Amino acid sequence: MKTPDNHGDRSSVVRATDAEQLAGGSIGLLAQTTSVATNHAVLRAGSPGVPPHFHAQSSEVFLVLAGVLEALVGEEIVTLTDGDVLVVEPSTVHALAPARGTDVEMFVVTTPPADRFAYYRLLDRIQRGDAGPEELTVSQERFDSYFVDSPTWSTRPRAEQNA
């Protein structure tokens, strides 16, 4: 069954078994209304994660369900573990990656959603080679996701470098 999508403002119940799975199962699209989008995400050990970016209009909430998450928030890198919550307000540069040797599992809320499901579907097509990364660049405004450079993130000491 396809994940409920664009339901207006009515309530939704989405069973885990009905979530649309993308990116080899690492993203599960749960529910999207005009005001909020939710997904389940898994970043596998060794994954580069989500590069530095910001949203001009949207806030995001990340609830760590399992594992250890390294996150860039502005110019600070924080570590989150099971049960920790990160709230990122609009215009705040952020990035995410699993800590060394761990997968990290998260529940993610985006509000307003800025067509979040279409964004994740584009990422899935890029990962499969069915779309090029330039499509992401030209759609930054549509999806309210603006990628940026962050020396704090790119030069951070990674745990695998210290092993």
PyMOL commands that set and color helices and strands:
alter all, ss='L'
color gray80, all
select helices_A, chain A and resi 16-18+23-25+116-128+134-138+140-143+151-154+159-162
alter helices_A, ss='H'
color red, helices_A
select strands_A, chain A and resi 20-22+27-32+37-43+50-54+59-66+69-73+76-80+85-88+94-98+104-111+146-147
alter strands_A, ss='S'
color yellow, strands_A
deselect
rebuild
show_as cartoon
